[in-house]
Amino acid sequence: MTVLKRKKPNPRQSAARDEKSAPPVKVNDEKLFHVILAPHVSEKSTRVADKNRQVVFEVRRDATKPVIKRAVEMMFNVQVEAVTVTNVKGKNKQTGRMAGRRQDWKKAYVRLKPGQDINFVGMQ
């Protein structure tokens, strides 16, 4: 019977794995203006905005968290603390015999740093 020895972890590899700093996102500034489609206004989004300093946006389905963060910071001139993303599945709808499906979309919850605020009413 043989005894298997475990290899000791390489400290260089574990240190590199521990770092969460991703490389900077390379996206053209013009494309950042097309990432955010609209603010999402609902009862839940207003409750989240009051309680957690978050704003909810409808974003492109191919948008990533770092790209959404840069787009919000550039468009609204605020500092973003974190971004959470949710994929929303489209509902199945039926009218008589005709069956259809609504389109899937992506929702982004953007948490702002303390003292930051986005005012949609006052913007022109």
C-alpha positions, 0 to 999 in steps of 0.5 A: 500500500502506498501513501500519497503525499500532498503537495504544499501550496505555492505561496505565490499562487495562493497570494495571486488567487486571493487578490480580487482586483480585476484588470481595468475594464477597457470599454470605449466611453461612447459605448458606456452611454449605451449600457444603461437603458433606463431607471427601473421604477417599482415599489421594491426599487423605491424601498431599496433606494430609501433603505440601502442607498441603491438605485435600480437600472435596466441594463443591456443583457451583455453588460458586466458589473465593472462596465455598469459601475463605470457607466453609472459613475460617468453618466451621473458623476457619482461614486459607486460602492457596489453593483449587484446584477439580476437576470429577469426571465420574460413571462409567457403570455397568451392572447386567445390561441396566440402564445408568446413570450416577453423578452428577458432583461437584466436589472442592476442594483447600484449601491452608492457611497455615503453622501452620493445621490442620483436625482432623476427629477432635477436632471435635464 
